[in-house]
Amino acid sequence: MLRSIHLFLLFGLFLTACNKPETTPYQPTFSSTPPDTETVYLFGVHPLHNPQYLYKVFGPLMDYLSEQIAGVRFKLEASRNYAAYDKKLYAHKFHFSLPNPYQTINAVDKGYRVFAKMGDDNNFRGIILVRRDSDIRQVSDLSGKAVSYPAPTALAATMMPQYYLQTHGVDVMQELDNRYVGSQESSVMNVYLKQTAAAATWPPPWLALAKQRPELKKELKVIWETEPLINNGLVVSPDVPVTIVQQVHDLLINLHTHQQGREILEPMELSRFESANDDSYRVVRDFIDNFARQVRPLNGTG
């Protein structure tokens, strides 16, 4: 009897196993899309323009670099003003950056290195604008009046004009009402709106703004311009691979040799980029020394 029960149970288990659905063996799956392994490099540009216009001008360059270098994407970082940009630059937030020459030497002191620069050094000069209906004729006529500038650390648009004014008949710190208004566009608009007697800037943003708003060119004129200095530098953080830096360098300095590159350069009011290194900016250190002695002290490197 007991043997019959055992046989019955075994037979039941056999039937259960036979009725169990067949299990499909495991098969690995493979995606035709590779995983997202691209490296993102943050590219900071100092406040040449307001952030919205800066993206319009430099966005195509970021797209171009990203297309040309495999596995890499460049992301533009704009800053609302010079103080915000300086803070990010000196804290090494950027992998690549385009600072003005004063910020360039400060960046070198903070561990970045120069690998290229903007060309057209003759355009890196300060200009001073007044209204066409102004009674300002000579530098001394500004005594007791307000002058607008983008920021204390703007080299071409602030320091170079202040040095010019100081060496041409007015004590900048004692005789002028110096107003640092945050951007190139704001500096120009202040004199246009008669908030200041004169405005300091430099050629590229003035030319770009005059194209956007022809009434500005109709109402304003350049009354003085400074001697030129070396143009804005391109710096890179030491943690970026040398092979990537070399590719960026080569792509930049060859932009002017083809149609796509020339179209990228045009909104920058720039003809080309050039090779450069840390030593290229010694002339800026000399200017800063003279400026600090003759005009006003500078607060270190930020």
Helices and strands as residue ranges (DSSP letters): H 2-19, E 39-45, H 51-68, E 72-77, H 82-90, E 96-98, H 101-109, E 113-118, G 121-123, E 127-131, G 139-142, E 146-149, I 155-159, H 160-166, H 172-175, E 177-180, H 184-192, E 198-201, H 203-212, H 214-219, E 220-225, E 233-236, H 242-253, G 255-257, H 259-265, G 266-268, E 273-275, G 278-281, H 282-294
